[in-house]
Amino acid sequence: METTSPKVPQLAPEQVLRACDYVELVWQDDEEAWARLEEFHRDGKELAQLVGEFGALLLDRYLTVVPAGHVDCEAGYVMDKLVAVATRYLKRWCYSGGGAHTAWIAAGFLIECMQEVDQVHQFLADIRRDAYTGRPMATT
């Protein structure tokens, strides 16, 4: 049973910035970051849902772009299917009633994905820039 929409979420710039801030604090993993994480963790279920939606956006729009010359080939098809499955699973898991702990684990998963393609800080800076400039974060 599908519990969330398979479409890529539409997130407001403020939501994107909040999610970026949260993921960056999880990535920093120091005493100052942990103190600030406590504020985020008060949101519990809502935070987990935001991280799930943000993760779906990252997976679809930022982390798994298939080069134009390969969109129609088998590798592009497989990548598209892997993204769809990972996105569904991440969103379903984050919407399952988990709270701050679920958000923290999901952020860790996204950090691992980001580290495969870029430095986490720079990656999040690029996403923040897109949100500030009004670049469309997703299309449905």
C-alpha positions, 0 to 999 in steps of 0.5 A: 500500500502506497502511503505517500505520493510518488511525485517529487515534493514541492517544498517552500524555500523556507522548508528547504533551508530548514532541512539543509540546516538540519542535515548540516548540523547532523553532519557536523556532529559536535557539541555545538551542533548537538545543542542546536539539534535539540531545537529541531528534535522538538518537532519530532514527527514533523521533522521526520516528514520534512527530512523525508520530503527533502530526501525525495527532492535530493534523490530525484533532482540533485543526486541522481541526474542521468547525463542527457546522452544516457536518458534512453539507455538501460542504465538511465532506466535502472537509475530511474527505478532505483531512485523511485524505490529509494524515494518511496522507501525513505518517505514511507519510513519518515512518515511511519510515525517516527520522530527525531530519531528517524529524522536523524537516521534519514539525514545520515543516509542523505549525508552518505549520498551527498558525500559520494558526489560532493562535499556535504557543506558545498552541496547544501550551499548549492541547494540553499542558493537555489532556494534563495534565487527562486529556482524551481526545486521540483516539478510535479 
